[in-house]
Amino acid sequence: MDYAKKDLISINDLSKSDILYFIDTAKEFKKISLQDIKKVPTMRGKTILNLFFEPSTRTKTSFEIAQKRLSADTINLSISQSSVVKGESLSDTILNLQAMKADAFVIRHYESGAPFFISNITNASVINAGDGINEHPTQCLLDIMTIFEHKKEIKSLKIAIIGDIVHSRVARSDIAGLSKLGAEIYLYGPQTLMPRFINSDNIKIAGSMDNAVKEADVIIMLRVQKERTAFYFIPSIEEYRNYFKLTGEILKLASKDVLILHPGPVNRDVEISGSIINSGKTAIFDQVENGIAIRMACLYILLGGRHS
């Protein structure tokens, strides 16, 4: 199967078969990460620029490792030391970097839509590593990969997504991707942090934490995003803990083999009880491991057969 697009901007741009193609490709690349020599020459001669306009640990490091394992030339642009701080526009920054013959840009930006804008002004491939409150497609793909590994199938699974949904680009991408694969999605969080309109038969708003978690096959807990002013939408962190934290007692309502995910970073004992994390009941580290394989797959699919 071929993927004709040069960019990965939104999960909405992918068909069900596209999603499965990315996952199947990632499975093959995961085998490389399990070898003693974790490197292949697939991207030798390709230059990839990582532009992160927001702080990131997991996503940025994951992309860097993926690029190095594919033997690409990786350049991390330090935004705080770039011409951006002198007032250079985003478009001029990209066009100058494109003149240096970059093959791909990995973009994280605080403005929703920035990767889409960049994709329209460059011939290089653009991968959205998270834009504002819009989307985070590679996180969605690694979540799907992790669910497949544990559950074998996604169709008809009850998947609860709980927390700060309105500010979560992960939730937006996961809802789109998991819906395409036939999951039954239940959303729950503070009313002030919930989406206003849902236009899908397989997406439901849960009336309570118990209702969201009851018989859930997968639970995706979301971080309270203080950098996006989420704290202004809830009375206090203490109240959030009381009503929206995943505890051991609430977890008893879920399926016995429930899979617990979190995109990170985790605010322990705010979103999830520390005891649940310490007991190894989450697949958070599986998500991190699969993130490298997914990002290797994305780079390979977008750049493997293309020439700039």
N, C-alpha and C positions, 0 to 999 in steps of 0.2 A: 504493500500500500504506500502511496506517496501523499505527502501533505504539501499542498501547493502554495500556501501562504508563506510570506517571508517573516512574519511577526507572530508573537503570542501576546496579545493585548487583553483578551477577555475570554472567559470560559464560554460566553454566549456565542463566540465565533467558532466553537468546536461542536461537531456533531457527536452523537454517541459513539460512532465508529472511530472518530478522531481521538476521543478520550481513551478508548480501549487501545488504540495504536500507541499512544504515548505511554500508557501503563505497560503494555507488552514490551516496548523498547526499553523502558526503565528496568524491567525485570532482568533483561540481559546485561545491562550495565551494572546492576547491583552485584552480579557475579564477579565483576572486575574488582569491586571494593572488598571482596572477601579473599582475594589473592594476596600473596606475599608482595608481589610487585604490582602496585595499584595504578598502572598507567598504560595507555594505549596511544598510538600515534595518530588517531583519527582526525584531530583538529590541528595537526602540525602546520604551521604557516598562517593560521588564522589569528587575527588580533581582536580581542574582546575588551571593551571598556566598561567598567563598572562605575556607574554614576549614582551614588546614594545621597540624596538630598535630605534624608532622615536617618537617625541612628538605627543600626541593625546589627545584631550579632549572628543569629542563626542563618537568616537568608543570605546575608552578604558572605559569610564564611562558607556556606554551602555552595554558593555559586563559584567562589574562588577555588574551592577544592575540586568541584566538577570540571572547571576549566583546566586546571593543572593535570587532572587525571586523563583528560583528553589531549594533553600536550599543546594546548593553545597558549598564545602569548597573552597574558593577562595584565591589564593596567587598571589600577584603582585611582580614580581621580578624587583628590581631596578637595571637596567643595569649599571648605573654609580657607583654602590656600589658592583657589582658582580665581579666574577673572570675574566669576559670578559676583564675588563680594565687591568688585569694583563697578558693578552696574551692568555687566554684559548680559544681554538677553539670553533666554534659554535657546532660542533658535540660532543665534549667532554662535553660542557655545557649541551646539551640535554640528553646525555647518563647518566650523573650524576643525573640530575633531574628525569629521568625515573627510576633510581634505587630507588628513593624515592616513587615509585608507583603512579606517576601522571596518571590520567585518560585521560587528554586532555591538549593540549597546544594551546593557542590562540596567534598567532604570527603576529606582525607587524615588518617588516624589510626593511631597505633601499636598500637591494640588491634584484633585481628581481629573483625569483626562490627559495629564501630561505625556504619558507614553504614547497615547493615540496621536497627539499633536506631533510628537517627535517622529513617529512612524511615517507621517505624511510629508516630512521634509528631508528624509534621508533614504538612500538606497540600501543602507545597512539593515540587517535584521534588528528588531527591537523586541526585547522581552520585558514585560511588565513585572517588576519585583514588588509591586504594591504601590497603588496611587491613591492618596487621600483616603476617603471612605468609600472608594469605588470598588476595586477588585484586587485580588491576589491570586492569579490563576495557577501558579506553580504550587502554592500552598494547597489549593483545592486538589490538584492532581496527586500530591503526596498523601493527602488525607484519603483520597479514593484508593490509592495503592495500598495504604495501611489497612483500610477496611477490607479490601479484597483478600489480603493475606490472612486476616483473622476470620473472616466470614464467608469467603469463597464466592459469595453472590451479594449484590446490593438490592436487586429488585425486591420490593415488598418489605424490606427492613424498616423498622421504626427507628428513626434517627432524631434525637432531641438535640436542638441547638439552644443553649441557654446563656443569657447574659446581656452584654451591651451590643445588641444586634444592629441598631441603627448606625453606629459608628464603625462597624466591623466590615472591612473589605473581605476578610476571610469568610464571614457568614454569607455575604453577598455571592461570592464565588462558589462556596460549598452548596448553597441552596440551588444555584443554577446547575451545577455539575451533578449533584446527587439526584436532582429531579429528573434529569435526562436519563439517568440509569434506573429510574423507577422506584426510588425510596419514598417512604411516607415520612414527611418531615414535620416535626412539632417544634414550634418556636415559643420560648418563654423568657421573660425578663421584666424589669421595671417598665411600667406603661410608658414612661417618658423616654425609654430607650428601645422601644419597639417600632417596627415599620408600620406605617399607616394603612398601606394598601397591599393586599396579597391577591394576586390573580392566578391562582393555580389550585386545582382540586386536590393535589397531593401535598399541599402545604397548609398546615393548620396552626392556629394560635391556641396554645394550651391555657387553661384557666387557672392552673396552679402548678407549683413545682412538682407535687405528687403526680398530677395528671401528665406532665411532660415526661417524667422519668418512668412511670409505671409501664412495665414490660418493654422498656426500650432496649433495642439491640445495640445501639451505639449512642453515646452521649458526648457531644462536643461542647465543652465549656469555653466561654470566651472571656478575655481579659477586660476589666474595667479600664477604659482608655482615658486616663487623666490628661494626656497630652491633647486630646480632642474635646476637652472640657466636659467629659462625662460626669465628673464629680458635681457639676452644677445641676445635673438632672436627677440626682438622688439626694435624699435628706442627709445621709451620712454613710460612711463605710460600715459602721456598726449595724445599721439597719439593712444594708445590702447583705452582710454576712448572715443575718437572721433569716432572711427570706429567699436568698438566691444562691447560697453556698451549697455545693454538693457535699453532703455528709455521709458517713457510714450508714446512718439510720435511713436516710432517704434512698440510698443506693440499694437497700434491701428490696425496694419496689421494682427494680429493673430486672431484666432477664438475668438468669444466673451466670451466663457467660458474656455479660455486657462488656463492650469495648469503650473505654474512656479516652477521649482525645482532648488536646489543648494546643493551640498554635504557638503558645509561649510569647513572651515570658510569663510565667505563672506568678500571680500574687498569692502565695500560700496562705491558706486560712481566710482568704477573701472569696475566691472562686471555688476552690477545692480544699477540703480538709487536708492538712499536711499528712495525716495518718494514712489517707488513701494513696497519696503519692509514695510515701515511704514503704507501703506494703507491696508495691510493685503492681498495683491493679490498673495502672494507666499504661497506655502505649505511646507516651510522649517521646521516649527515646527511639522507638521504632519510627516515629514520624521524622525525627531528625535524621536518622540513617537513610530513610527512603527519600528525603529531600535531596541528597546528593545524587542518587540514581535518577530521580525525576529531572533534575536540572542538567545532568549529562544527556539524558534522552532529548530534552528540549533543544539543547545546543546542537546535538547530532542531527535531529530532524530538520531544524531550521537552516543549518549551515553545511551539513554533511555533503549534500549534492549540489550546493550552490557556489557560484563564483562571483565575487564582488566586481 
